Amino acid sequence: MTEESRLAFLANKSANIIKSLSDLYKISIQEATDIYYQSDTSELIANEISDLQCRSDKYLATLIWDEYQESAK
């Protein structure tokens, strides 16, 4: 995989996770984007740690939502 295709894949993956967050939790795309990019999980996905990018978008959205809920406490 070239660097360009890897970056395109990760950008698409991020967009799909943000869309899943918005759909699953009935929040705006902007709010979902903020939650996604403030999460530790998004950093792990971007750095391709633990092969998280191989997990489904909805699964990752729930992980990020759970992380968000924990940080709000």
Secondary structure, DSSP 4 states (H G I P E B T S, - for coil): --HHHHHHHHHHHHHHHHHHHHHHHT--HHHHHHHHHHSHHHHHHHTT-TTGGGS-HHHHHHHHHHHHHHHH-
